[in-house]
């Protein structure tokens, strides 16, 4: 299972996936910190919101750059098999999917923090 996770990180483009993994770890660590120590002035919650939005946008940036590169290759090639195109699209969608996952995990943590404070 752990090898599948790292394969997906490498397939999605290490230049985008590994920084997003660090953003996920950072968001989780900040959520745990706020649950344990509190966040009187809401600065940490504000930071979590921004990191999650950045991860979402960063994932879509990776998708767009990957698609531009793929379309450049497709413009040169004369015969593209549909299976190759589908595989490339699957790989291209890994980074925005991971960005959405980070966004959702962070937002769920923020919802939990909101419920804890009320």
N, CA, C and O atoms as a GROMACS GRO file, in nm:
protein
  472
    1UNK      N    1   0.082  -0.119   0.000
    1UNK     CA    2   0.000   0.000   0.000
    1UNK      C    3   0.087   0.126   0.000
    1UNK      O    4   0.057   0.222  -0.072
    2UNK      N    5   0.194   0.126   0.081
    2UNK     CA    6   0.276   0.246   0.087
    2UNK      C    7   0.349   0.269  -0.045
    2UNK      O    8   0.376   0.383  -0.082
    3UNK      N    9   0.380   0.163  -0.117
    3UNK     CA   10   0.447   0.181  -0.244
    3UNK      C   11   0.351   0.240  -0.347
    3UNK      O   12   0.393   0.317  -0.434
    4UNK      N   13   0.223   0.205  -0.338
    4UNK     CA   14   0.124   0.262  -0.427
    4UNK      C   15   0.113   0.412  -0.405
    4UNK      O   16   0.102   0.489  -0.501
    5UNK      N   17   0.116   0.455  -0.280
    5UNK     CA   18   0.107   0.597  -0.248
    5UNK      C   19   0.224   0.674  -0.308
    5UNK      O   20   0.205   0.779  -0.369
    6UNK      N   21   0.346   0.621  -0.292
    6UNK     CA   22   0.462   0.690  -0.346
    6UNK      C   23   0.465   0.683  -0.499
    6UNK      O   24   0.515   0.774  -0.564
    7UNK      N   25   0.413   0.574  -0.556
    7UNK     CA   26   0.401   0.568  -0.701
    7UNK      C   27   0.307   0.676  -0.753
    7UNK      O   28   0.335   0.739  -0.854
    8UNK      N   29   0.196   0.697  -0.683
    8UNK     CA   30   0.103   0.802  -0.724
    8UNK      C   31   0.167   0.940  -0.710
    8UNK      O   32   0.145   1.027  -0.795
    9UNK      N   33   0.244   0.960  -0.604
    9UNK     CA   34   0.314   1.088  -0.588
    9UNK      C   35   0.412   1.111  -0.703
    9UNK      O   36   0.420   1.222  -0.756
   10UNK      N   37   0.484   1.008  -0.741
   10UNK     CA   38   0.580   1.022  -0.850
   10UNK      C   39   0.511   1.035  -0.985
   10UNK      O   40   0.556   1.111  -1.070
   11UNK      N   41   0.401   0.962  -1.004
   11UNK     CA   42   0.329   0.970  -1.131
   11UNK      C   43   0.265   1.106  -1.151
   11UNK      O   44   0.260   1.156  -1.264
   12UNK      N   45   0.217   1.166  -1.045
   12UNK     CA   46   0.150   1.296  -1.055
   12UNK      C   47   0.246   1.411  -1.076
   12UNK      O   48   0.202   1.525  -1.093
   13UNK      N   49   0.373   1.386  -1.076
   13UNK     CA   50   0.472   1.491  -1.094
   13UNK      C   51   0.532   1.530  -0.961
   13UNK      O   52   0.470   1.604  -0.885
   14UNK      N   53   0.652   1.481  -0.931
   14UNK     CA   54   0.713   1.508  -0.801
   14UNK      C   55   0.729   1.656  -0.770
   14UNK      O   56   0.728   1.697  -0.654
   15UNK      N   57   0.744   1.737  -0.876
   15UNK     CA   58   0.764   1.880  -0.855
   15UNK      C   59   0.639   1.945  -0.792
   15UNK      O   60   0.650   2.048  -0.727
   16UNK      N   61   0.524   1.884  -0.812
   16UNK     CA   62   0.401   1.937  -0.755
   16UNK      C   63   0.350   1.852  -0.638
   16UNK      O   64   0.298   1.906  -0.540
   17UNK      N   65   0.363   1.722  -0.649
   17UNK     CA   66   0.302   1.634  -0.549
   17UNK      C   67   0.374   1.637  -0.414
   17UNK      O   68   0.308   1.637  -0.310
   18UNK      N   69   0.505   1.640  -0.414
   18UNK     CA   70   0.578   1.640  -0.286
   18UNK      C   71   0.560   1.771  -0.208
   18UNK      O   72   0.544   1.766  -0.086
   19UNK      N   73   0.564   1.888  -0.274
   19UNK     CA   74   0.531   2.009  -0.197
   19UNK      C   75   0.388   2.006  -0.142
   19UNK      O   76   0.362   2.056  -0.033
   20UNK      N   77   0.296   1.947  -0.218
   20UNK     CA   78   0.160   1.938  -0.168
   20UNK      C   79   0.150   1.840  -0.051
   20UNK      O   80   0.071   1.860   0.040
   21UNK      N   81   0.232   1.734  -0.054
   21UNK     CA   82   0.237   1.644   0.061
   21UNK      C   83   0.285   1.718   0.185
   21UNK      O   84   0.232   1.698   0.295
   22UNK      N   85   0.384   1.804   0.168
   22UNK     CA   86   0.431   1.885   0.281
   22UNK      C   87   0.321   1.980   0.330
   22UNK      O   88   0.309   2.003   0.450
   23UNK      N   89   0.242   2.034   0.237
   23UNK     CA   90   0.132   2.121   0.277
   23UNK      C   91   0.027   2.042   0.356
   23UNK      O   92  -0.029   2.093   0.454
   24UNK      N   93   0.000   1.919   0.316
   24UNK     CA   94  -0.094   1.834   0.389
   24UNK      C   95  -0.043   1.807   0.530
   24UNK      O   96  -0.118   1.820   0.627
   25UNK      N   97   0.082   1.771   0.541
   25UNK     CA   98   0.141   1.744   0.673
   25UNK      C   99   0.137   1.870   0.759
   25UNK      O  100   0.106   1.862   0.878
   26UNK      N  101   0.167   1.984   0.700
   26UNK     CA  102   0.164   2.111   0.774
   26UNK      C  103   0.023   2.144   0.821
   26UNK      O  104   0.003   2.185   0.936
   27UNK      N  105  -0.075   2.126   0.734
   27UNK     CA  106  -0.214   2.154   0.773
   27UNK      C  107  -0.258   2.062   0.886
   27UNK      O  108  -0.321   2.108   0.982
   28UNK      N  109  -0.227   1.935   0.876
   28UNK     CA  110  -0.265   1.841   0.982
   28UNK      C  111  -0.196   1.877   1.114
   28UNK      O  112  -0.258   1.875   1.220
   29UNK      N  113  -0.068   1.912   1.106
   29UNK     CA  114   0.006   1.949   1.228
   29UNK      C  115  -0.053   2.076   1.290
   29UNK      O  116  -0.064   2.085   1.412
   30UNK      N  117  -0.090   2.173   1.207
   30UNK     CA  118  -0.149   2.296   1.261
   30UNK      C  119  -0.287   2.270   1.322
   30UNK      O  120  -0.321   2.329   1.425
   31UNK      N  121  -0.365   2.183   1.259
   31UNK     CA  122  -0.496   2.149   1.315
   31UNK      C  123  -0.481   2.081   1.450
   31UNK      O  124  -0.553   2.113   1.544
   32UNK      N  125  -0.387   1.987   1.460
   32UNK     CA  126  -0.363   1.919   1.588
   32UNK      C  127  -0.316   2.018   1.693
   32UNK      O  128  -0.359   2.013   1.808
   33UNK      N  129  -0.227   2.109   1.653
   33UNK     CA  130  -0.177   2.211   1.746
   33UNK      C  131  -0.290   2.297   1.800
   33UNK      O  132  -0.295   2.326   1.920
   34UNK      N  133  -0.380   2.337   1.712
   34UNK     CA  134  -0.491   2.421   1.757
   34UNK      C  135  -0.587   2.343   1.847
   34UNK      O  136  -0.639   2.397   1.944
   35UNK      N  137  -0.610   2.214   1.813
   35UNK     CA  138  -0.695   2.133   1.899
   35UNK      C  139  -0.636   2.119   2.039
   35UNK      O  140  -0.709   2.120   2.137
   36UNK      N  141  -0.504   2.106   2.048
   36UNK     CA  142  -0.440   2.084   2.177
   36UNK      C  143  -0.417   2.213   2.255
   36UNK      O  144  -0.439   2.217   2.376
   37UNK      N  145  -0.372   2.319   2.187
   37UNK     CA  146  -0.334   2.441   2.257
   37UNK      C  147  -0.432   2.556   2.241
   37UNK      O  148  -0.426   2.653   2.317
   38UNK      N  149  -0.520   2.548   2.144
   38UNK     CA  150  -0.614   2.657   2.121
   38UNK      C  151  -0.556   2.761   2.026
   38UNK      O  152  -0.437   2.761   1.995
   39UNK      N  153  -0.643   2.849   1.983
   39UNK     CA  154  -0.605   2.954   1.888
   39UNK      C  155  -0.688   3.077   1.921
   39UNK      O  156  -0.793   3.102   1.861
   40UNK      N  157  -0.641   3.154   2.017
   40UNK     CA  158  -0.717   3.268   2.068
   40UNK      C  159  -0.747   3.373   1.961
   40UNK      O  160  -0.861   3.420   1.951
   41UNK      N  161  -0.649   3.409   1.882
   41UNK     CA  162  -0.668   3.518   1.785
   41UNK      C  163  -0.694   3.468   1.642
   41UNK      O  164  -0.693   3.548   1.548
   42UNK      N  165  -0.718   3.339   1.625
   42UNK     CA  166  -0.755   3.279   1.497
   42UNK      C  167  -0.646   3.290   1.389
   42UNK      O  168  -0.676   3.272   1.271
   43UNK      N  169  -0.523   3.320   1.426
   43UNK     CA  170  -0.416   3.331   1.327
   43UNK      C  171  -0.383   3.196   1.265
   43UNK      O  172  -0.359   3.187   1.145
   44UNK      N  173  -0.382   3.092   1.345
   44UNK     CA  174  -0.350   2.959   1.292
   44UNK      C  175  -0.460   2.909   1.201
   44UNK      O  176  -0.432   2.849   1.098
   45UNK      N  177  -0.585   2.933   1.236
   45UNK     CA  178  -0.697   2.894   1.150
   45UNK      C  179  -0.690   2.968   1.017
   45UNK      O  180  -0.716   2.911   0.911
   46UNK      N  181  -0.654   3.095   1.023
   46UNK     CA  182  -0.637   3.175   0.902
   46UNK      C  183  -0.525   3.117   0.815
   46UNK      O  184  -0.539   3.110   0.693
   47UNK      N  185  -0.416   3.075   0.877
   47UNK     CA  186  -0.304   3.014   0.804
   47UNK      C  187  -0.345   2.882   0.741
   47UNK      O  188  -0.307   2.854   0.627
   48UNK      N  189  -0.422   2.801   0.812
   48UNK     CA  190  -0.470   2.673   0.758
   48UNK      C  191  -0.557   2.698   0.635
   48UNK      O  192  -0.546   2.627   0.535
   49UNK      N  193  -0.644   2.797   0.642
   49UNK     CA  194  -0.730   2.831   0.527
   49UNK      C  195  -0.645   2.868   0.406
   49UNK      O  196  -0.671   2.822   0.295
   50UNK      N  197  -0.544   2.948   0.428
   50UNK     CA  198  -0.461   2.992   0.316
   50UNK      C  199  -0.377   2.879   0.258
   50UNK      O  200  -0.363   2.869   0.136
   51UNK      N  201  -0.323   2.794   0.343
   51UNK     CA  202  -0.243   2.682   0.293
   51UNK      C  203  -0.332   2.587   0.214
   51UNK      O  204  -0.289   2.536   0.110
   52UNK      N  205  -0.453   2.562   0.260
   52UNK     CA  206  -0.541   2.470   0.188
   52UNK      C  207  -0.581   2.527   0.053
   52UNK      O  208  -0.586   2.454  -0.046
   53UNK      N  209  -0.609   2.656   0.047
   53UNK     CA  210  -0.641   2.718  -0.082
   53UNK      C  211  -0.520   2.718  -0.175
   53UNK      O  212  -0.534   2.698  -0.296
   54UNK      N  213  -0.402   2.740  -0.119
   54UNK     CA  214  -0.281   2.737  -0.201
   54UNK      C  215  -0.257   2.597  -0.257
   54UNK      O  216  -0.218   2.583  -0.373
   55UNK      N  217  -0.280   2.494  -0.176
   55UNK     CA  218  -0.263   2.356  -0.223
   55UNK      C  219  -0.360   2.326  -0.337
   55UNK      O  220  -0.323   2.259  -0.434
   56UNK      N  221  -0.482   2.374  -0.326
   56UNK     CA  222  -0.581   2.354  -0.431
   56UNK      C  223  -0.537   2.421  -0.560
   56UNK      O  224  -0.539   2.359  -0.667
   57UNK      N  225  -0.496   2.546  -0.552
   57UNK     CA  226  -0.451   2.618  -0.671
   57UNK      C  227  -0.323   2.558  -0.727
   57UNK      O  228  -0.305   2.552  -0.849
   58UNK      N  229  -0.233   2.515  -0.641
   58UNK     CA  230  -0.106   2.456  -0.684
   58UNK      C  231  -0.130   2.326  -0.759
   58UNK      O  232  -0.062   2.297  -0.858
   59UNK      N  233  -0.226   2.247  -0.713
   59UNK     CA  234  -0.262   2.124  -0.783
   59UNK      C  235  -0.316   2.150  -0.922
   59UNK      O  236  -0.281   2.080  -1.017
   60UNK      N  237  -0.400   2.251  -0.935
   60UNK     CA  238  -0.452   2.284  -1.067
   60UNK      C  239  -0.346   2.346  -1.156
   60UNK      O  240  -0.351   2.330  -1.278
   61UNK      N  241  -0.251   2.418  -1.098
   61UNK     CA  242  -0.139   2.468  -1.177
   61UNK      C  243  -0.059   2.352  -1.234
   61UNK      O  244  -0.020   2.355  -1.351
   62UNK      N  245  -0.034   2.250  -1.153
   62UNK     CA  246   0.036   2.131  -1.201
   62UNK      C  247  -0.039   2.064  -1.315
   62UNK      O  248   0.022   2.019  -1.412
   63UNK      N  249  -0.172   2.058  -1.303
   63UNK     CA  250  -0.254   1.999  -1.409
   63UNK      C  251  -0.243   2.080  -1.538
   63UNK      O  252  -0.225   2.024  -1.646
   64UNK      N  253  -0.252   2.211  -1.527
   64UNK     CA  254  -0.246   2.296  -1.646
   64UNK      C  255  -0.110   2.287  -1.714
   64UNK      O  256  -0.102   2.277  -1.837
   65UNK      N  257  -0.004   2.291  -1.638
   65UNK     CA  258   0.129   2.280  -1.698
   65UNK      C  259   0.150   2.144  -1.761
   65UNK      O  260   0.210   2.133  -1.868
   66UNK      N  261   0.100   2.039  -1.697
   66UNK     CA  262   0.108   1.905  -1.754
   66UNK      C  263   0.029   1.892  -1.883
   66UNK      O  264   0.074   1.828  -1.977
   67UNK      N  265  -0.088   1.952  -1.887
   67UNK     CA  266  -0.170   1.945  -2.008
   67UNK      C  267  -0.108   2.024  -2.122
   67UNK      O  268  -0.113   1.981  -2.237
   68UNK      N  269  -0.049   2.137  -2.092
   68UNK     CA  270   0.020   2.214  -2.196
   68UNK      C  271   0.133   2.132  -2.255
   68UNK      O  272   0.151   2.128  -2.377
   69UNK      N  273   0.210   2.068  -2.168
   69UNK     CA  274   0.320   1.983  -2.214
   69UNK      C  275   0.266   1.866  -2.295
   69UNK      O  276   0.324   1.830  -2.398
   70UNK      N  277   0.157   1.805  -2.251
   70UNK     CA  278   0.099   1.692  -2.323
   70UNK      C  279   0.046   1.734  -2.460
   70UNK      O  280   0.064   1.662  -2.558
   71UNK      N  281  -0.017   1.850  -2.468
   71UNK     CA  282  -0.068   1.897  -2.596
   71UNK      C  283   0.045   1.931  -2.692
   71UNK      O  284   0.030   1.915  -2.813
   72UNK      N  285   0.156   1.979  -2.639
   72UNK     CA  286   0.274   2.002  -2.724
   72UNK      C  287   0.322   1.872  -2.787
   72UNK      O  288   0.353   1.867  -2.906
   73UNK      N  289   0.328   1.766  -2.707
   73UNK     CA  290   0.371   1.636  -2.758
   73UNK      C  291   0.269   1.582  -2.857
   73UNK      O  292   0.306   1.525  -2.959
   74UNK      N  293   0.140   1.598  -2.827
   74UNK     CA  294   0.036   1.550  -2.917
   74UNK      C  295   0.036   1.624  -3.049
   74UNK      O  296   0.002   1.566  -3.152
   75UNK      N  297   0.074   1.751  -3.050
   75UNK     CA  298   0.080   1.826  -3.174
   75UNK      C  299   0.189   1.775  -3.265
   75UNK      O  300   0.178   1.782  -3.388
   76UNK      N  301   0.296   1.723  -3.206
   76UNK     CA  302   0.406   1.669  -3.286
   76UNK      C  303   0.374   1.528  -3.335
   76UNK      O  304   0.407   1.493  -3.449
   77UNK      N  305   0.311   1.449  -3.250
   77UNK     CA  306   0.281   1.309  -3.285
   77UNK      C  307   0.172   1.304  -3.392
   77UNK      O  308   0.084   1.390  -3.398
   78UNK      N  309   0.180   1.202  -3.475
   78UNK     CA  310   0.080   1.188  -3.580
   78UNK      C  311  -0.029   1.089  -3.543
   78UNK      O  312  -0.141   1.101  -3.592
   79UNK      N  313   0.002   0.992  -3.458
   79UNK     CA  314  -0.096   0.891  -3.423
   79UNK      C  315  -0.094   0.869  -3.272
   79UNK      O  316   0.001   0.813  -3.218
   80UNK      N  317  -0.201   0.913  -3.205
   80UNK     CA  318  -0.212   0.897  -3.061
   80UNK      C  319  -0.320   0.792  -3.035
   80UNK      O  320  -0.434   0.807  -3.079
   81UNK      N  321  -0.284   0.687  -2.965
   81UNK     CA  322  -0.379   0.582  -2.931
   81UNK      C  323  -0.466   0.631  -2.814
   81UNK      O  324  -0.413   0.694  -2.722
   82UNK      N  325  -0.596   0.605  -2.817
   82UNK     CA  326  -0.684   0.652  -2.708
   82UNK      C  327  -0.642   0.603  -2.569
   82UNK      O  328  -0.663   0.674  -2.470
   83UNK      N  329  -0.585   0.484  -2.559
   83UNK     CA  330  -0.541   0.433  -2.429
   83UNK      C  331  -0.426   0.518  -2.374
   83UNK      O  332  -0.417   0.541  -2.253
   84UNK      N  333  -0.337   0.563  -2.461
   84UNK     CA  334  -0.226   0.648  -2.419
   84UNK      C  335  -0.280   0.783  -2.372
   84UNK      O  336  -0.234   0.837  -2.271
   85UNK      N  337  -0.378   0.836  -2.445
   85UNK     CA  338  -0.439   0.963  -2.407
   85UNK      C  339  -0.511   0.952  -2.272
   85UNK      O  340  -0.498   1.040  -2.187
   86UNK      N  341  -0.585   0.843  -2.253
   86UNK     CA  342  -0.657   0.823  -2.127
   86UNK      C  343  -0.560   0.807  -2.010
   86UNK      O  344  -0.584   0.860  -1.902
   87UNK      N  345  -0.452   0.735  -2.032
   87UNK     CA  346  -0.351   0.719  -1.926
   87UNK      C  347  -0.286   0.850  -1.890
   87UNK      O  348  -0.261   0.877  -1.773
   88UNK      N  349  -0.259   0.931  -1.990
   88UNK     CA  350  -0.201   1.062  -1.964
   88UNK      C  351  -0.295   1.155  -1.889
   88UNK      O  352  -0.253   1.229  -1.800
   89UNK      N  353  -0.423   1.150  -1.924
   89UNK     CA  354  -0.521   1.232  -1.852
   89UNK      C  355  -0.534   1.187  -1.708
   89UNK      O  356  -0.550   1.270  -1.618
   90UNK      N  357  -0.529   1.055  -1.685
   90UNK     CA  358  -0.537   1.002  -1.548
   90UNK      C  359  -0.420   1.054  -1.465
   90UNK      O  360  -0.438   1.098  -1.352
   91UNK      N  361  -0.302   1.048  -1.522
   91UNK     CA  362  -0.184   1.096  -1.450
   91UNK      C  363  -0.193   1.246  -1.428
   91UNK      O  364  -0.155   1.297  -1.323
   92UNK      N  365  -0.244   1.319  -1.528
   92UNK     CA  366  -0.258   1.463  -1.516
   92UNK      C  367  -0.355   1.505  -1.407
   92UNK      O  368  -0.339   1.611  -1.347
   93UNK      N  369  -0.455   1.422  -1.382
   93UNK     CA  370  -0.555   1.456  -1.281
   93UNK      C  371  -0.513   1.422  -1.138
   93UNK      O  372  -0.587   1.452  -1.044
   94UNK      N  373  -0.397   1.361  -1.121
   94UNK     CA  374  -0.352   1.327  -0.986
   94UNK      C  375  -0.323   1.451  -0.901
   94UNK      O  376  -0.361   1.455  -0.784
   95UNK      N  377  -0.257   1.551  -0.958
   95UNK     CA  378  -0.221   1.668  -0.876
   95UNK      C  379  -0.343   1.751  -0.836
   95UNK      O  380  -0.349   1.793  -0.721
   96UNK      N  381  -0.441   1.778  -0.925
   96UNK     CA  382  -0.557   1.851  -0.873
   96UNK      C  383  -0.640   1.769  -0.774
   96UNK      O  384  -0.701   1.824  -0.683
   97UNK      N  385  -0.643   1.637  -0.793
   97UNK     CA  386  -0.716   1.552  -0.699
   97UNK      C  387  -0.651   1.558  -0.561
   97UNK      O  388  -0.720   1.565  -0.460
   98UNK      N  389  -0.519   1.555  -0.556
   98UNK     CA  390  -0.448   1.563  -0.428
   98UNK      C  391  -0.470   1.701  -0.365
   98UNK      O  392  -0.484   1.712  -0.244
   99UNK      N  393  -0.471   1.806  -0.449
   99UNK     CA  394  -0.498   1.940  -0.398
   99UNK      C  395  -0.638   1.952  -0.339
   99UNK      O  396  -0.657   2.016  -0.235
  100UNK      N  397  -0.736   1.890  -0.405
  100UNK     CA  398  -0.873   1.889  -0.353
  100UNK      C  399  -0.878   1.811  -0.221
  100UNK      O  400  -0.947   1.852  -0.128
  101UNK      N  401  -0.806   1.700  -0.215
  101UNK     CA  402  -0.801   1.620  -0.091
  101UNK      C  403  -0.745   1.702   0.024
  101UNK      O  404  -0.800   1.701   0.134
  102UNK      N  405  -0.635   1.774   0.000
  102UNK     CA  406  -0.575   1.858   0.103
  102UNK      C  407  -0.672   1.966   0.147
  102UNK      O  408  -0.686   1.994   0.266
  103UNK      N  409  -0.740   2.027   0.050
  103UNK     CA  410  -0.838   2.130   0.080
  103UNK      C  411  -0.949   2.075   0.169
  103UNK      O  412  -0.986   2.138   0.268
  104UNK      N  413  -1.001   1.958   0.134
  104UNK     CA  414  -1.110   1.899   0.211
  104UNK      C  415  -1.067   1.858   0.352
  104UNK      O  416  -1.140   1.881   0.448
  105UNK      N  417  -0.949   1.799   0.364
  105UNK     CA  418  -0.900   1.761   0.496
  105UNK      C  419  -0.884   1.885   0.584
  105UNK      O  420  -0.922   1.884   0.702
  106UNK      N  421  -0.828   1.990   0.528
  106UNK     CA  422  -0.809   2.113   0.604
  106UNK      C  423  -0.941   2.175   0.644
  106UNK      O  424  -0.958   2.221   0.756
  107UNK      N  425  -1.035   2.176   0.551
  107UNK     CA  426  -1.166   2.234   0.582
  107UNK      C  427  -1.241   2.152   0.686
  107UNK      O  428  -1.310   2.208   0.771
  108UNK      N  429  -1.229   2.021   0.680
  108UNK     CA  430  -1.291   1.937   0.783
  108UNK      C  431  -1.229   1.965   0.919
  108UNK      O  432  -1.299   1.970   1.020
  109UNK      N  433  -1.098   1.984   0.922
  109UNK     CA  434  -1.032   2.020   1.047
  109UNK      C  435  -1.080   2.154   1.100
  109UNK      O  436  -1.100   2.170   1.220
  110UNK      N  437  -1.100   2.250   1.009
  110UNK     CA  438  -1.150   2.381   1.051
  110UNK      C  439  -1.294   2.373   1.101
  110UNK      O  440  -1.332   2.443   1.195
  111UNK      N  441  -1.374   2.287   1.039
  111UNK     CA  442  -1.510   2.266   1.087
  111UNK      C  443  -1.507   2.207   1.228
  111UNK      O  444  -1.584   2.248   1.316
  112UNK      N  445  -1.418   2.111   1.249
  112UNK     CA  446  -1.402   2.052   1.382
  112UNK      C  447  -1.359   2.156   1.484
  112UNK      O  448  -1.408   2.156   1.597
  113UNK      N  449  -1.267   2.244   1.445
  113UNK     CA  450  -1.223   2.350   1.536
  113UNK      C  451  -1.336   2.446   1.569
  113UNK      O  452  -1.349   2.492   1.682
  114UNK      N  453  -1.418   2.476   1.470
  114UNK     CA  454  -1.531   2.565   1.492
  114UNK      C  455  -1.630   2.503   1.588
  114UNK      O  456  -1.681   2.569   1.679
  115UNK      N  457  -1.658   2.374   1.568
  115UNK     CA  458  -1.750   2.304   1.658
  115UNK      C  459  -1.693   2.294   1.800
  115UNK      O  460  -1.768   2.301   1.897
  116UNK      N  461  -1.562   2.277   1.811
  116UNK     CA  462  -1.499   2.268   1.943
  116UNK      C  463  -1.510   2.400   2.018
  116UNK      O  464  -1.528   2.401   2.139
  117UNK      N  465  -1.500   2.512   1.945
  117UNK     CA  466  -1.504   2.643   2.009
  117UNK      C  467  -1.644   2.686   2.050
  117UNK      O  468  -1.659   2.776   2.133
  118UNK      N  469  -1.746   2.623   1.994
  118UNK     CA  470  -1.883   2.664   2.027
  118UNK      C  471  -1.940   2.586   2.141
  118UNK      O  472  -2.055   2.609   2.180
   0.00000   0.00000   0.00000
